[in-house]
Amino acid sequence: MVKGTVAVLVVVCSKCGGLLLARDEQKTRTCPHCSYKVDLHKARKVASARTAQEASTILRKLKSEAAQKQKHSSCL
């Protein structure tokens, strides 16, 4: 990563499993889905990006894929 840039992480809430965005330098982040205070050092990181816009695009893609999997599994 280029010096002076901040990575934006996509992490999984350890309580509800929801996806959320956080800056790399943050220690905690409150989950927007369940209001749980997520310890970002312990949270499962599923992706990282150089910009918030890039991270947001990744987050939307991951949520869309999860919805498709859920829809497909409910049809079986």
PyMOL commands that set and color helices and strands:
alter all, ss='L'
color gray80, all
select helices_A, chain A and resi 52-74
alter helices_A, ss='H'
color red, helices_A
select strands_A, chain A and resi 8-12+19-23+28-30+37-39+44-49
alter strands_A, ss='S'
color yellow, strands_A
deselect
rebuild
show_as cartoon
